[in-house]
Amino acid sequence: MTETTEPSSTPRTFSQRARWAVPAVAAVAVAGAFVAPPLLASAGAEGLPDVTPAELISSVAAAQPVPMSGTLVYTARLGLPEIPFGEVGGADPIALLGGSSTLRVWTDGTERSRVSLLGSVSEYSVVRDGAEAWTYSSSDEEVVHYALSPEDQTRYDALAEQARAGSLPEVAGELPTPDEVAGHVLAQAEQFSSVTLDAELTVAGRDAYQLVVTPKGGADTLVARTVVAVDAETSTPLRVQVWSTQDDGAPALEVGFTDVAFEAPDDAVLAFSAPAGASVKDVEVPLPSAADLAQVPSAKDAQELPPGVTVTGTGWESVTEVTGLDVANLVAGDPAALTSVPGAGKSFGSESAQDLIQEFAPTDENGQHGVPDLDTSALYEQLTTEVPEGRLLSSSLLSVLVTTDGRVLAGAVPADVLRGMA
């Protein structure tokens, strides 16, 4: 079954926001595959009811979280220079930049979940239970426990009770329906892409549809197509593949289930207790106050690019340029440098938000910021190459150029495009 939506032939005028909407849709699809459950294809399935791309997207938007557990394989073939993983060792999120990684996921479909990144002899886990969360690194034998203060926990419990009772204050305006969300996503994607359904298949033993987003012909982009496999019964994304124009033999980025079960996991899996011998660091996370929430940009403000950010081009060929970034200190992991990020004043301006950033920013025994046991400045040097215009990161899906005068240009375009714009 292959179905294509009808592209519009009417010329349109795009806002700056719309120019990067298509890459954003692909990014959301990839990110969503981590949040919601993604899949591994083995054989084609037959006999699924016919659907249109809009109906499939609408079903994903309308899907409710469900209990599940499974094994994910994540593979990145980004063509990046060899990363000094030896400095990190074992299961570490930085390993997701290249090669294959295996993750185990469990969720009860509500407020309890566990994700474990498995190394050959180590494990990195993130466990959430309501307002509490833990990270555990077996390499460092370290647990970090994130929790609210007693006062904030009381506020959180009250809000959760109101949510369960359906008595939270109404938001301004009407929330979009799943069909409206699907229509908006499809309209954004179709400005610069063909959106089709490819052959049905089986992923991790589950019948699935395949949604394919392909840049329209002639686009000077590194992305060849994005393919999302969606479980036919639960509308859960089971696998996401992003293909590069530079390699038609295998996806540049792929995450998918090798096995999955849509049933409640054992309670013991979702309960966390620190392993014997592990050190435990407690971090108090501030719950945003009413004053903090008042600083959240309105929907109208959110549609405007912050000062210091410009977008050149449209769709898959769009290039984002940011000026005024404190790249050196951002690379070094100094949270104070986040204030140089355009728009950060609105997002990080509150006292509680700044406290949270400081809590999450690790420091070594000398009080220096950065990821322990990892020289982030050396990693930056390793991943980028020196060019006359500055430092260049070139991958099979994304190019980033940090110029000598402090600008950062990024896009899903060949590196030469950025160098020509610098």
Secondary structure as UniProt FT lines:
FT   STRAND          3..4
FT   HELIX           16..19
FT   HELIX           21..35
FT   STRAND          41..43
FT   HELIX           53..62
FT   STRAND          68..76
FT   HELIX           85..87
FT   HELIX           93..97
FT   STRAND          99..107
FT   STRAND          112..118
FT   STRAND          123..129
FT   TURN            130..131
FT   STRAND          132..137
FT   TURN            138..141
FT   STRAND          142..147
FT   HELIX           150..165
FT   HELIX           178..190
FT   TURN            191..192
FT   STRAND          193..203
FT   TURN            204..205
FT   STRAND          206..215
FT   TURN            217..218
FT   STRAND          223..231
FT   TURN            232..234
FT   STRAND          237..244
FT   TURN            245..246
FT   STRAND          253..261
FT   HELIX           267..270
FT   TURN            276..277
FT   STRAND          279..284
FT   HELIX           290..294
FT   HELIX           299..302
FT   TURN            307..308
FT   STRAND          309..312
FT   HELIX           315..317
FT   STRAND          319..322
FT   HELIX           327..331
FT   TURN            332..333
FT   HELIX           335..340
FT   TURN            342..343
FT   HELIX           344..348
FT   HELIX           351..360
FT   TURN            365..366
FT   TURN            372..373
FT   HELIX           376..383
FT   STRAND          385..387
FT   TURN            388..389
FT   STRAND          390..394
FT   STRAND          399..403
FT   TURN            404..405
FT   STRAND          408..411
FT   HELIX           415..421
//
